[in-house]
Amino acid sequence: MTSKALVAASTKPLVVAILMSGENYGYKIIQSVRRLSGGRLEWSEPMLYPLLKRLERDGLIQSEWKLTENKRFRRYFRLTEKGRKEQEQETAEWAMVNEILVKVLDPALMPGI
């Protein structure tokens, strides 16, 4: 099971990265995370929706209620320009962290540690 601290640290970048490919709604975001993680990350609606509200309050995403084919309303979320810029910066930061972890975890890449 993944630690709560790691899940908490990764929720925002994962949601924003998923929204980079286009607008999406909460349940589908949860399914995307489950699929992408091979079932190793299990998110719930009570965990996701406060994050979505915070991202919207911070101006990183916008939401819109839309009528679905089965005549029900669903709230769709999409990135703002500010959200896209922040995602680019966070992608670079996570890539740096990943690069360091790969080196630290593979002694052959980090002689002298």
Secondary structure, DSSP 8 states (H G I E B T S, - for coil): ---HHHHHHHHHHHHHHHHHTS-EEHHHHHHHHHHHTTTS----HHHHHHHHHHHHHTTSEEEEEEE-TTS-EEEEEEE-HHHHHHHHHHHHHHHHHHHHHHHHH-GGGSTT-
